[in-house]
Amino acid sequence: MRPTCTGRLVVLASAALMLVGGASVGTAQAQAQAAIGPITYSIEFSNPRESDDNDLPEPYGEVVVRAPWGQQTALWEHPDRDINTPTLPRYPLFGGAEHRYVPHPVTEVCAFVGEDDTGINDDDILADGCVPYTGPGPYTISAEGGSVTVTIYNFD
């Protein structure tokens, strides 16, 4: 009789663990699903090693948000144009926030951004990677040459 009673306890405990696990997965999926729609954000580029006339970075690359399956939406992108890469310490440049429609759930905020240095200097890498999306707030992605901070204000 004891093995049957113990077996029932194991089954009940397993069921409880499955329900708890399912609830946390469901919560994560609900948070990700809530991130579909217009996104309001701004981006700051930081290069502490910049030492030209204006001490401001000339970033190139891309900043994106990604879905769990890899689909991404670009928040900002710019090609490397050597001496013609524009100076951009912030996007949008003059304060405020930018808006973009994101047609998928968001699980990561990613930045792959270099900084153009002409002449004898090599380009710096400001950001190279992704961080998990957890809701509105700032997300800083760094590399050896600086950082990129994406502030997500909300999804409408």
C-alpha positions in Angstrom: 0.0 0.0 0.0 2.9 2.4 0.6 4.2 2.2 -2.9 0.8 3.3 -4.3 0.6 6.2 -1.9 4.1 7.3 -2.7 3.4 7.0 -6.4 0.4 9.3 -6.1 2.5 11.9 -4.2 5.1 11.8 -7.0 2.4 12.3 -9.6 0.8 15.2 -7.7 4.2 16.8 -7.1 5.1 16.4 -10.8 1.8 18.0 -11.8 2.3 20.9 -9.5 5.8 21.5 -10.9 4.4 21.4 -14.5 1.7 23.9 -13.6 4.3 26.3 -12.0 6.6 26.0 -15.0 3.8 26.5 -17.4 2.7 29.6 -15.5 6.1 31.2 -15.7 6.4 30.3 -19.4 3.0 31.8 -19.9 3.9 35.0 -18.2 7.1 35.3 -20.3 5.1 34.7 -23.5 2.4 37.3 -22.4 5.1 39.9 -21.7 6.7 39.2 -25.1 3.3 39.3 -26.8 2.6 42.7 -25.2 5.6 44.0 -27.1 3.8 43.9 -30.5 2.9 47.3 -32.0 4.4 50.8 -32.2 7.6 51.2 -30.1 8.8 54.5 -28.8 12.5 54.7 -28.2 15.7 56.7 -28.3 19.4 55.7 -28.8 22.6 57.2 -27.4 26.1 56.4 -28.8 29.1 56.7 -26.5 32.8 56.6 -27.4 35.0 57.8 -24.6 38.1 57.5 -26.8 36.8 60.0 -29.4 39.2 62.9 -29.6 38.5 64.8 -32.8 37.4 68.4 -33.0 33.9 67.9 -31.5 34.5 64.7 -29.4 31.3 63.1 -30.8 31.0 59.7 -32.4 30.4 58.9 -36.0 28.4 55.6 -35.6 27.6 53.1 -38.3 25.9 49.7 -38.1 22.5 48.7 -36.8 20.3 48.6 -33.6 17.5 46.1 -33.7 14.9 44.3 -31.6 14.5 40.6 -32.1 11.8 38.0 -31.9 12.3 34.6 -30.2 12.7 33.0 -33.7 15.3 35.6 -34.9 13.0 37.9 -36.9 14.2 41.5 -36.3 13.1 45.0 -36.8 15.6 47.8 -37.3 15.4 50.7 -34.9 18.4 52.5 -36.5 20.9 51.6 -39.2 23.6 53.5 -41.1 26.3 52.3 -43.5 30.0 53.1 -43.0 30.8 55.9 -45.3 34.4 56.5 -44.2 35.0 60.3 -44.0 31.3 60.9 -44.8 29.8 59.0 -41.8 27.8 61.7 -40.0 28.4 62.7 -36.3 25.5 61.3 -34.3 25.6 61.3 -30.5 21.9 60.5 -30.2 19.0 59.3 -32.3 16.8 61.2 -32.9 19.5 63.9 -32.9 17.6 66.7 -31.2 15.9 65.0 -28.2 12.5 63.4 -28.2 11.8 59.9 -29.3 11.4 57.9 -32.4 8.5 55.6 -33.3 8.5 52.4 -35.2 6.0 49.5 -35.7 7.3 46.1 -34.5 5.2 43.3 -36.0 6.5 40.5 -33.7 7.1 39.8 -30.0 10.4 41.2 -28.7 12.8 39.1 -26.6 16.2 40.9 -27.3 17.5 44.4 -27.9 20.7 44.2 -30.1 23.3 46.7 -31.2 26.1 46.1 -33.7 27.7 49.5 -34.0 31.1 50.7 -35.1 32.5 54.2 -34.9 34.4 55.7 -37.9 37.9 56.9 -37.2 39.7 58.1 -40.3 43.4 58.6 -40.7 45.8 56.4 -38.7 43.3 55.2 -36.1 41.3 52.0 -36.5 37.5 52.2 -36.2 36.2 51.6 -32.7 33.5 49.0 -31.9 30.9 50.7 -29.7 28.4 47.7 -29.3 28.4 44.1 -30.4 25.7 41.9 -29.0 22.2 41.6 -27.5 20.6 41.9 -24.1 17.2 40.3 -23.0 14.2 42.5 -23.3 12.3 42.8 -20.0 10.0 45.8 -20.6 10.4 49.6 -21.0 13.6 51.1 -19.7 17.3 51.6 -20.8 19.3 48.8 -22.4 23.1 49.3 -22.7 25.1 47.1 -25.0 28.9 47.6 -24.8 32.1 46.7 -26.5 35.8 47.6 -26.1 35.4 51.1 -27.7 32.2 52.4 -26.0 28.5 51.6 -25.7 25.1 52.1 -27.1 22.1 52.7 -24.9 18.6 52.1 -26.2 15.9 53.5 -24.1 12.5 51.9 -24.7 9.7 54.2 -23.4 6.7 52.0 -24.3 4.8 49.9 -26.8 1.5 51.5 -27.7 
